[in-house]
Amino acid sequence: MTQPTRPHPVFARVYAGFAGPALERAGMGEHRARLLAGLSGDVVEIGAGNGLNFPHYPAEVTRVVAVEPEPTLRARAVERARGVTVPVETQAARAERLPFPDSCFDAAVACLTLCSVSDPHAALAELHRVLRPGGQLRFLEHVRARTPGMRRVQRVLDATVWPPLVGGCHTGRDTEAAIAAAGFTLAAVDRFDFPASRIPLPAAAHILGTAVRDGEPRTAV
């Protein structure tokens, strides 16, 4: 799922038609189910893409507000929402400026989207703002690699070809640190490589976890 600063219709069609299904065949659906397990109440999901998370929301969720700025992906999300039991509303908005009042959601979801928002710190500050005190942020993101060699590869790719080719995506963001800097308390983090491969991949390092909204947002550096 992407959160581009402008429409990327070609990438959106490639993602919806090929890349997204390929990730599902590789087992991403199992991680989506883990990400959303146990959620309840009103939930906001940023960068909802074409709605691949929608079937995994548990019945205890009363409403999902799915934010997706890319028109092609958002249209696919609207179609997918018709086929799930949990009520889903779609919004043509960006994570960096959410059109919702303070403290209005029980939980927030960021799934494969903080890699491609133009300002992840602003997006996380917005999620902190719209969550109720004690609300959960669930996140599943590919992140900065664990080895120095692959981090160097990520820096080169992020400064050159990767973002233009992959809808604004960056391979090497330190998303875990950004979540903490936004004022969240990290409650659980699982680190793993996806997809499993014998060949090192620049976007393989992933984190999946839960953070809790408490206190006031801290200024990110």
Disulfide bonds with the S-S distance in Angstrom:
none
